[in-house]
């Protein structure tokens, strides 16, 4: 069964940090490019960061604050989020893609508020 399971979300104060994890199963994790997306209430889902064998990319809004990484031995994707801002509040989704195949997790909520 193909699964992406996110964890690590929560409530954090502005300026704080969180580390999201996404554990993959049911497919060849190392063969897929991976990414994190987020969706805030009333807004479209947007790319936060993605990582492939060739490079990593970040949304301008998170450059210098977030870092994406992966551990292929553990079938796990990470997103280290530092210097969090209220505008980072959203449901964060893990994504795996290869060609026309796109896989999604259920999401983990990140709320940045004092």
Phi, psi and omega per residue, in radians:
X1 nan 2.221 3.138
X2 -1.341 2.228 -3.122
X3 -2.536 2.501 2.922
X4 -2.218 2.102 -3.074
X5 -2.123 1.990 3.139
X6 -1.567 2.668 3.044
X7 -2.711 2.945 3.052
X8 1.819 -0.096 3.102
X9 -1.265 3.025 3.133
X10 2.845 -2.935 3.112
X11 -1.730 2.252 -3.125
X12 -2.462 2.611 3.112
X13 -1.360 2.702 3.055
X14 -0.941 2.405 -3.075
X15 1.573 -0.171 -3.117
X16 -1.428 -3.073 -3.084
X17 -2.301 2.661 3.007
X18 -2.523 2.675 3.036
X19 -2.164 2.035 3.088
X20 -1.589 2.556 3.070
X21 -2.226 2.648 3.087
X22 -2.432 1.991 3.131
X23 -1.710 2.216 -3.104
X24 -1.817 2.575 3.064
X25 -2.659 2.717 3.056
X26 1.541 0.028 3.089
X27 -2.673 2.953 -3.087
X28 -1.407 1.579 -3.029
X29 -0.918 -0.788 -3.036
X30 -1.140 -0.341 -3.098
X31 -1.524 -0.107 -3.070
X32 -1.861 2.466 2.874
X33 -1.285 2.609 -3.060
X34 -2.246 2.672 3.131
X35 -2.673 2.873 2.994
X36 -2.028 2.318 3.051
X37 -2.143 2.853 3.068
X38 -2.500 2.695 3.113
X39 -2.450 2.068 3.080
X40 -1.612 2.735 -3.139
X41 -0.960 2.263 3.106
X42 1.365 0.081 -3.124
X43 -2.131 2.850 3.103
X44 -1.354 2.720 3.044
X45 -1.169 2.396 -3.101
X46 -2.300 2.639 3.094
X47 -1.250 2.333 3.033
X48 -1.747 -0.901 -3.119
X49 -2.833 2.669 3.040
X50 -2.547 2.730 -3.065
X51 -2.439 2.331 3.070
X52 -2.287 -3.051 3.118
X53 -1.210 -0.335 -3.079
X54 -1.682 -0.669 -3.034
X55 -2.844 3.116 3.023
X56 -2.202 2.623 3.128
X57 -2.375 2.558 3.140
X58 -2.303 2.583 2.942
X59 -1.143 2.538 -3.123
X60 -0.982 -0.584 -3.065
X61 -1.202 -0.280 -3.099
X62 -2.060 -0.068 -3.132
X63 -1.002 2.335 3.138
X64 1.490 -0.191 -3.139
X65 -2.003 -0.608 -3.096
X66 -1.909 2.639 3.066
X67 -2.417 2.200 3.100
X68 -1.716 2.487 3.090
X69 -2.660 2.917 3.139
X70 -2.518 2.625 3.051
X71 -2.153 1.744 -3.072
X72 -1.168 -0.469 3.112
X73 -1.188 -0.479 -3.131
X74 -1.848 0.065 -3.107
X75 0.912 0.757 -3.017
X76 -2.301 2.394 3.058
X77 -1.921 2.516 -3.118
X78 -2.215 2.730 2.949
X79 -2.440 1.899 3.056
X80 -1.527 2.132 -3.090
X81 -2.052 2.048 3.130
X82 -2.050 2.864 3.111
X83 0.844 0.863 -3.068
X84 -1.150 2.546 -3.127
X85 -2.105 2.739 3.095
X86 -0.954 -0.574 -3.130
X87 -1.273 -0.100 3.017
X88 -1.446 -0.115 3.122
X89 -1.068 2.165 -3.094
X90 -3.101 2.995 2.944
X91 -1.578 2.143 -3.061
X92 -1.763 2.252 -3.087
X93 -2.000 2.455 2.992
X94 -1.573 2.461 -3.106
X95 -2.360 2.441 3.023
X96 -2.163 2.349 3.128
X97 -2.503 2.539 3.090
X98 -2.708 1.946 -3.080
X99 1.115 -2.146 -3.135
X100 -1.619 0.051 -3.106
X101 -1.658 2.086 3.106
X102 -2.157 2.253 -3.137
X103 -2.096 2.519 -3.100
X104 -2.305 2.547 2.957
X105 -1.531 -3.090 -3.107
X106 -1.517 -0.294 3.097
X107 1.740 2.695 3.036
X108 -2.346 2.349 -3.025
X109 -1.444 2.294 3.015
X110 -2.065 2.167 3.123
X111 -2.176 2.135 -3.141
X112 -1.935 1.941 -3.059
X113 -2.778 2.596 3.068
X114 -1.654 nan nan
